[in-house]
Amino acid sequence: MTTHSTTANFDAFDISPVPAPGPHAVSPGTYRGIYGMPMFVTVPTSDLAASVDFWVSGLGFVDLFTVPGQLTHVRRWAFQDALLVPTGSATEAPAVTVSFACVLSEIEGIAQACATLLPGCTTGPRSTPWNTVDLEITTPENARVIMTAARELDVTGPEARYLEDAGFEIPRP
């Protein structure tokens, strides 16, 4: 993997699934591999089945996996991920939820900085069944931002068993 300085200018197409523009550009196609998602959106829906059908049949995404009654993870190209989540009605959810990857050592600092700027805007951090620690922040514009940090997978724990049951291969030491 190529690494770049955060202050350097470089041709970012070498790290992007988006092809360089031009008359002969070709879609990279659907990516079904598993990776740490650097960013994704969560889309609330009052009709999960209809939403999945629209994203798959209309927008060209694939149902990467579904947790029945909880969420469907759809993907198109690499890094084009969306989580479709059921709600009782569209008015119950915030207008937008976006999740950004971070590392565990950043969670507390982000929580403190946000709480200093806007007291009461954070919830968590909390451990999730999908092996992350999530910090929820409500921004001044009422967007819901989730800072999500992966935990090391306990290959003997319930998260690993759940992933195996869903068809994912868990590396064993």
PyRosetta script that sets phi, psi and omega in degrees:
from pyrosetta import init, pose_from_sequence

init()
pose = pose_from_sequence("MTTHSTTANFDAFDISPVPAPGPHAVSPGTYRGIYGMPMFVTVPTSDLAASVDFWVSGLGFVDLFTVPGQLTHVRRWAFQDALLVPTGSATEAPAVTVSFACVLSEIEGIAQACATLLPGCTTGPRSTPWNTVDLEITTPENARVIMTAARELDVTGPEARYLEDAGFEIPRP")
pose.set_psi(1, 134.7)
pose.set_omega(1, 177.5)
pose.set_phi(2, -80.0)
pose.set_psi(2, 135.5)
pose.set_omega(2, 174.4)
pose.set_phi(3, -114.1)
pose.set_psi(3, 150.7)
pose.set_omega(3, -177.2)
pose.set_phi(4, -135.2)
pose.set_psi(4, 147.2)
pose.set_omega(4, 174.3)
pose.set_phi(5, -64.3)
pose.set_psi(5, 146.8)
pose.set_omega(5, 179.4)
pose.set_phi(6, -70.8)
pose.set_psi(6, -12.2)
pose.set_omega(6, 179.2)
pose.set_phi(7, -106.1)
pose.set_psi(7, -4.3)
pose.set_omega(7, -178.2)
pose.set_phi(8, -84.4)
pose.set_psi(8, 148.2)
pose.set_omega(8, 171.5)
pose.set_phi(9, -97.0)
pose.set_psi(9, 132.9)
pose.set_omega(9, -179.1)
pose.set_phi(10, -152.2)
pose.set_psi(10, 163.7)
pose.set_omega(10, 177.3)
pose.set_phi(11, -74.4)
pose.set_psi(11, 101.9)
pose.set_omega(11, -173.9)
pose.set_phi(12, -72.6)
pose.set_psi(12, -4.4)
pose.set_omega(12, 178.8)
pose.set_phi(13, -65.5)
pose.set_psi(13, -17.2)
pose.set_omega(13, 178.7)
pose.set_phi(14, -75.2)
pose.set_psi(14, -12.1)
pose.set_omega(14, 176.6)
pose.set_phi(15, -117.1)
pose.set_psi(15, 6.3)
pose.set_omega(15, -175.3)
pose.set_phi(16, -113.0)
pose.set_psi(16, 144.8)
pose.set_omega(16, 173.8)
pose.set_phi(17, -76.4)
pose.set_psi(17, -11.0)
pose.set_omega(17, -178.6)
pose.set_phi(18, -76.0)
pose.set_psi(18, 125.1)
pose.set_omega(18, -179.4)
pose.set_phi(19, -69.9)
pose.set_psi(19, 153.7)
pose.set_omega(19, 175.2)
pose.set_phi(20, -59.5)
pose.set_psi(20, 140.1)
pose.set_omega(20, -177.9)
pose.set_phi(21, -65.8)
pose.set_psi(21, 150.8)
pose.set_omega(21, 177.9)
pose.set_phi(22, 157.3)
pose.set_psi(22, 167.9)
pose.set_omega(22, -175.9)
pose.set_phi(23, -66.9)
pose.set_psi(23, -16.8)
pose.set_omega(23, -178.1)
pose.set_phi(24, -110.4)
pose.set_psi(24, 16.2)
pose.set_omega(24, 179.3)
pose.set_phi(25, -62.8)
pose.set_psi(25, 139.4)
pose.set_omega(25, -178.5)
pose.set_phi(26, -125.2)
pose.set_psi(26, 137.6)
pose.set_omega(26, 177.2)
pose.set_phi(27, -58.7)
pose.set_psi(27, 138.2)
pose.set_omega(27, 175.9)
pose.set_phi(28, -74.0)
pose.set_psi(28, -11.8)
pose.set_omega(28, 178.8)
pose.set_phi(29, 82.4)
pose.set_psi(29, 172.1)
pose.set_omega(29, -178.5)
pose.set_phi(30, -66.8)
pose.set_psi(30, 137.9)
pose.set_omega(30, 178.0)
pose.set_phi(31, -109.4)
pose.set_psi(31, 119.5)
pose.set_omega(31, -176.7)
pose.set_phi(32, -105.7)
pose.set_psi(32, 4.3)
pose.set_omega(32, 179.1)
pose.set_phi(33, -71.8)
pose.set_psi(33, 165.9)
pose.set_omega(33, 178.4)
pose.set_phi(34, -103.0)
pose.set_psi(34, 132.6)
pose.set_omega(34, 178.5)
pose.set_phi(35, -149.5)
pose.set_psi(35, 164.4)
pose.set_omega(35, 172.2)
pose.set_phi(36, -71.9)
pose.set_psi(36, 117.5)
pose.set_omega(36, -176.4)
pose.set_phi(37, -77.0)
pose.set_psi(37, 120.2)
pose.set_omega(37, -179.3)
pose.set_phi(38, -69.1)
pose.set_psi(38, -24.2)
pose.set_omega(38, -178.0)
pose.set_phi(39, -168.3)
pose.set_psi(39, 144.5)
pose.set_omega(39, 175.1)
pose.set_phi(40, -157.2)
pose.set_psi(40, 161.9)
pose.set_omega(40, 176.9)
pose.set_phi(41, -105.7)
pose.set_psi(41, 152.3)
pose.set_omega(41, 173.1)
pose.set_phi(42, -114.4)
pose.set_psi(42, 125.0)
pose.set_omega(42, -175.2)
pose.set_phi(43, -113.4)
pose.set_psi(43, 113.0)
pose.set_omega(43, 177.5)
pose.set_phi(44, -75.3)
pose.set_psi(44, 144.9)
pose.set_omega(44, -179.8)
pose.set_phi(45, -145.5)
pose.set_psi(45, 141.6)
pose.set_omega(45, 176.1)
pose.set_phi(46, -86.8)
pose.set_psi(46, -9.2)
pose.set_omega(46, 177.9)
pose.set_phi(47, -139.2)
pose.set_psi(47, 88.5)
pose.set_omega(47, -174.9)
pose.set_phi(48, -58.5)
pose.set_psi(48, -44.6)
pose.set_omega(48, -178.4)
pose.set_phi(49, -60.4)
pose.set_psi(49, -44.7)
pose.set_omega(49, 179.6)
pose.set_phi(50, -65.7)
pose.set_psi(50, -38.1)
pose.set_omega(50, 179.1)
pose.set_phi(51, -66.3)
pose.set_psi(51, -45.3)
pose.set_omega(51, 178.3)
pose.set_phi(52, -59.3)
pose.set_psi(52, -45.5)
pose.set_omega(52, 179.3)
pose.set_phi(53, -58.9)
pose.set_psi(53, -42.9)
pose.set_omega(53, -179.6)
pose.set_phi(54, -65.2)
pose.set_psi(54, -47.2)
pose.set_omega(54, -178.5)
pose.set_phi(55, -64.7)
pose.set_psi(55, -37.4)
pose.set_omega(55, -177.7)
pose.set_phi(56, -80.3)
pose.set_psi(56, -54.2)
pose.set_omega(56, -174.5)
pose.set_phi(57, -78.0)
pose.set_psi(57, -31.9)
pose.set_omega(57, -178.0)
pose.set_phi(58, -92.9)
pose.set_psi(58, -51.6)
pose.set_omega(58, -173.9)
pose.set_phi(59, -88.8)
pose.set_psi(59, -9.8)
pose.set_omega(59, 176.2)
pose.set_phi(60, 83.8)
pose.set_psi(60, 18.1)
pose.set_omega(60, 175.3)
pose.set_phi(61, -82.0)
pose.set_psi(61, 168.2)
pose.set_omega(61, 172.7)
pose.set_phi(62, -116.7)
pose.set_psi(62, 152.7)
pose.set_omega(62, 173.2)
pose.set_phi(63, -79.8)
pose.set_psi(63, 97.8)
pose.set_omega(63, -178.0)
pose.set_phi(64, -68.0)
pose.set_psi(64, -45.1)
pose.set_omega(64, 170.4)
pose.set_phi(65, -166.1)
pose.set_psi(65, 157.4)
pose.set_omega(65, -179.1)
pose.set_phi(66, -128.0)
pose.set_psi(66, 135.8)
pose.set_omega(66, 168.3)
pose.set_phi(67, -105.3)
pose.set_psi(67, 103.0)
pose.set_omega(67, -172.3)
pose.set_phi(68, -49.0)
pose.set_psi(68, 128.7)
pose.set_omega(68, 178.1)
pose.set_phi(69, 77.5)
pose.set_psi(69, -5.2)
pose.set_omega(69, -176.1)
pose.set_phi(70, -118.8)
pose.set_psi(70, -44.7)
pose.set_omega(70, -179.5)
pose.set_phi(71, -170.5)
pose.set_psi(71, 157.8)
pose.set_omega(71, 168.1)
pose.set_phi(72, -127.3)
pose.set_psi(72, 127.5)
pose.set_omega(72, 179.1)
pose.set_phi(73, -95.4)
pose.set_psi(73, 113.2)
pose.set_omega(73, 177.6)
pose.set_phi(74, -107.6)
pose.set_psi(74, 150.1)
pose.set_omega(74, -179.8)
pose.set_phi(75, -146.5)
pose.set_psi(75, 149.4)
pose.set_omega(75, 173.0)
pose.set_phi(76, -113.3)
pose.set_psi(76, -99.0)
pose.set_omega(76, 174.1)
pose.set_phi(77, -82.7)
pose.set_psi(77, 173.4)
pose.set_omega(77, 173.4)
pose.set_phi(78, -56.9)
pose.set_psi(78, 135.8)
pose.set_omega(78, 177.9)
pose.set_phi(79, 71.5)
pose.set_psi(79, 16.5)
pose.set_omega(79, 171.5)
pose.set_phi(80, -114.0)
pose.set_psi(80, 75.3)
pose.set_omega(80, -175.4)
pose.set_phi(81, -111.3)
pose.set_psi(81, 143.4)
pose.set_omega(81, 172.9)
pose.set_phi(82, -140.7)
pose.set_psi(82, 141.4)
pose.set_omega(82, 173.5)
pose.set_phi(83, -106.5)
pose.set_psi(83, 121.6)
pose.set_omega(83, 177.0)
pose.set_phi(84, -96.1)
pose.set_psi(84, 123.6)
pose.set_omega(84, -175.6)
pose.set_phi(85, -126.7)
pose.set_psi(85, 136.4)
pose.set_omega(85, -179.3)
pose.set_phi(86, -74.6)
pose.set_psi(86, 142.9)
pose.set_omega(86, 172.5)
pose.set_phi(87, -133.2)
pose.set_psi(87, 161.5)
pose.set_omega(87, 177.6)
pose.set_phi(88, -63.3)
pose.set_psi(88, -39.1)
pose.set_omega(88, 176.8)
pose.set_phi(89, -155.2)
pose.set_psi(89, 159.0)
pose.set_omega(89, -177.7)
pose.set_phi(90, -62.4)
pose.set_psi(90, -23.7)
pose.set_omega(90, -178.0)
pose.set_phi(91, -80.2)
pose.set_psi(91, -10.4)
pose.set_omega(91, 179.8)
pose.set_phi(92, -76.6)
pose.set_psi(92, -21.0)
pose.set_omega(92, -173.1)
pose.set_phi(93, -102.3)
pose.set_psi(93, 157.1)
pose.set_omega(93, 174.1)
pose.set_phi(94, -65.0)
pose.set_psi(94, 161.1)
pose.set_omega(94, -177.8)
pose.set_phi(95, -61.0)
pose.set_psi(95, -37.3)
pose.set_omega(95, -179.8)
pose.set_phi(96, -146.7)
pose.set_psi(96, 139.7)
pose.set_omega(96, 170.3)
pose.set_phi(97, -126.7)
pose.set_psi(97, 127.4)
pose.set_omega(97, 178.6)
pose.set_phi(98, -131.4)
pose.set_psi(98, 139.1)
pose.set_omega(98, -179.3)
pose.set_phi(99, -115.9)
pose.set_psi(99, 136.6)
pose.set_omega(99, 178.2)
pose.set_phi(100, -122.2)
pose.set_psi(100, 135.9)
pose.set_omega(100, 176.8)
pose.set_phi(101, -71.9)
pose.set_psi(101, 144.7)
pose.set_omega(101, 171.2)
pose.set_phi(102, -147.7)
pose.set_psi(102, -172.1)
pose.set_omega(102, 176.6)
pose.set_phi(103, -114.3)
pose.set_psi(103, 158.0)
pose.set_omega(103, -174.8)
pose.set_phi(104, -52.4)
pose.set_psi(104, -39.1)
pose.set_omega(104, -176.7)
pose.set_phi(105, -68.4)
pose.set_psi(105, -11.6)
pose.set_omega(105, 179.0)
pose.set_phi(106, -91.3)
pose.set_psi(106, -21.2)
pose.set_omega(106, -170.9)
pose.set_phi(107, -56.6)
pose.set_psi(107, -52.5)
pose.set_omega(107, -176.3)
pose.set_phi(108, -63.6)
pose.set_psi(108, -40.8)
pose.set_omega(108, 179.0)
pose.set_phi(109, -63.4)
pose.set_psi(109, -40.6)
pose.set_omega(109, 178.1)
pose.set_phi(110, -66.1)
pose.set_psi(110, -42.5)
pose.set_omega(110, 179.2)
pose.set_phi(111, -60.3)
pose.set_psi(111, -45.4)
pose.set_omega(111, -178.9)
pose.set_phi(112, -65.6)
pose.set_psi(112, -44.3)
pose.set_omega(112, -179.0)
pose.set_phi(113, -63.0)
pose.set_psi(113, -43.9)
pose.set_omega(113, -179.6)
pose.set_phi(114, -66.9)
pose.set_psi(114, -42.6)
pose.set_omega(114, 180.0)
pose.set_phi(115, -65.0)
pose.set_psi(115, -31.7)
pose.set_omega(115, 176.4)
pose.set_phi(116, -67.7)
pose.set_psi(116, -42.6)
pose.set_omega(116, -178.8)
pose.set_phi(117, -73.6)
pose.set_psi(117, -36.6)
pose.set_omega(117, -176.0)
pose.set_phi(118, -145.0)
pose.set_psi(118, 84.3)
pose.set_omega(118, -176.8)
pose.set_phi(119, -52.1)
pose.set_psi(119, 136.2)
pose.set_omega(119, 178.3)
pose.set_phi(120, 84.9)
pose.set_psi(120, 4.6)
pose.set_omega(120, -175.3)
pose.set_phi(121, -85.3)
pose.set_psi(121, -7.0)
pose.set_omega(121, -176.7)
pose.set_phi(122, -110.5)
pose.set_psi(122, 149.6)
pose.set_omega(122, 172.5)
pose.set_phi(123, -131.2)
pose.set_psi(123, 130.5)
pose.set_omega(123, -179.3)
pose.set_phi(124, 102.2)
pose.set_psi(124, -162.0)
pose.set_omega(124, 9.9)
pose.set_phi(125, -73.1)
pose.set_psi(125, 157.4)
pose.set_omega(125, 178.1)
pose.set_phi(126, -139.1)
pose.set_psi(126, 148.0)
pose.set_omega(126, 175.3)
pose.set_phi(127, -82.9)
pose.set_psi(127, 141.8)
pose.set_omega(127, -178.7)
pose.set_phi(128, -111.9)
pose.set_psi(128, 161.1)
pose.set_omega(128, 176.4)
pose.set_phi(129, -68.5)
pose.set_psi(129, -14.9)
pose.set_omega(129, -179.8)
pose.set_phi(130, -97.7)
pose.set_psi(130, 21.7)
pose.set_omega(130, 167.6)
pose.set_phi(131, 74.0)
pose.set_psi(131, 36.8)
pose.set_omega(131, 174.3)
pose.set_phi(132, -127.6)
pose.set_psi(132, 166.2)
pose.set_omega(132, 167.0)
pose.set_phi(133, -112.0)
pose.set_psi(133, 122.7)
pose.set_omega(133, -175.2)
pose.set_phi(134, -115.4)
pose.set_psi(134, 137.1)
pose.set_omega(134, 173.1)
pose.set_phi(135, -115.7)
pose.set_psi(135, 123.4)
pose.set_omega(135, 180.0)
pose.set_phi(136, -100.5)
pose.set_psi(136, 131.4)
pose.set_omega(136, 179.5)
pose.set_phi(137, -126.3)
pose.set_psi(137, 133.6)
pose.set_omega(137, 171.7)
pose.set_phi(138, -101.9)
pose.set_psi(138, 118.8)
pose.set_omega(138, -175.4)
pose.set_phi(139, -80.6)
pose.set_psi(139, 168.2)
pose.set_omega(139, 177.9)
pose.set_phi(140, -57.4)
pose.set_psi(140, -26.0)
pose.set_omega(140, 178.7)
pose.set_phi(141, -89.6)
pose.set_psi(141, 8.6)
pose.set_omega(141, 178.5)
pose.set_phi(142, 70.7)
pose.set_psi(142, 24.5)
pose.set_omega(142, 170.7)
pose.set_phi(143, -82.0)
pose.set_psi(143, 147.9)
pose.set_omega(143, 176.9)
pose.set_phi(144, -100.9)
pose.set_psi(144, 116.5)
pose.set_omega(144, 179.7)
pose.set_phi(145, -112.8)
pose.set_psi(145, 127.9)
pose.set_omega(145, 177.1)
pose.set_phi(146, -110.5)
pose.set_psi(146, 120.3)
pose.set_omega(146, 171.0)
pose.set_phi(147, -94.2)
pose.set_psi(147, 120.6)
pose.set_omega(147, -171.2)
pose.set_phi(148, -123.5)
pose.set_psi(148, 126.3)
pose.set_omega(148, -178.6)
pose.set_phi(149, -119.7)
pose.set_psi(149, 128.7)
pose.set_omega(149, 179.3)
pose.set_phi(150, -69.6)
pose.set_psi(150, 140.9)
pose.set_omega(150, 171.3)
pose.set_phi(151, -97.5)
pose.set_psi(151, 154.3)
pose.set_omega(151, 174.3)
pose.set_phi(152, -64.0)
pose.set_psi(152, 133.7)
pose.set_omega(152, -176.5)
pose.set_phi(153, -77.0)
pose.set_psi(153, 122.0)
pose.set_omega(153, 171.5)
pose.set_phi(154, -80.0)
pose.set_psi(154, 105.3)
pose.set_omega(154, -173.3)
pose.set_phi(155, -66.9)
pose.set_psi(155, -7.9)
pose.set_omega(155, 176.4)
pose.set_phi(156, -105.4)
pose.set_psi(156, -0.3)
pose.set_omega(156, -174.5)
pose.set_phi(157, -89.3)
pose.set_psi(157, 176.0)
pose.set_omega(157, -177.6)
pose.set_phi(158, -65.1)
pose.set_psi(158, -31.6)
pose.set_omega(158, 178.5)
pose.set_phi(159, -63.7)
pose.set_psi(159, -42.8)
pose.set_omega(159, 179.1)
pose.set_phi(160, -64.5)
pose.set_psi(160, -41.9)
pose.set_omega(160, 178.7)
pose.set_phi(161, -63.5)
pose.set_psi(161, -40.7)
pose.set_omega(161, 178.6)
pose.set_phi(162, -61.5)
pose.set_psi(162, -46.1)
pose.set_omega(162, 179.6)
pose.set_phi(163, -62.2)
pose.set_psi(163, -42.0)
pose.set_omega(163, 177.5)
pose.set_phi(164, -62.8)
pose.set_psi(164, -42.5)
pose.set_omega(164, 178.8)
pose.set_phi(165, -62.7)
pose.set_psi(165, -28.4)
pose.set_omega(165, 179.1)
pose.set_phi(166, -83.1)
pose.set_psi(166, -1.8)
pose.set_omega(166, 175.5)
pose.set_phi(167, 100.6)
pose.set_psi(167, 7.0)
pose.set_omega(167, 179.7)
pose.set_phi(168, -91.8)
pose.set_psi(168, 143.4)
pose.set_omega(168, 179.0)
pose.set_phi(169, -85.1)
pose.set_psi(169, 128.0)
pose.set_omega(169, -179.9)
pose.set_phi(170, -102.9)
pose.set_psi(170, 120.0)
pose.set_omega(170, 178.7)
pose.set_phi(171, -67.1)
pose.set_psi(171, 132.6)
pose.set_omega(171, 179.1)
pose.set_phi(172, -106.4)
pose.set_psi(172, 142.7)
pose.set_omega(172, 178.4)
pose.set_phi(173, -67.6)
pose.dump_pdb("model.pdb")
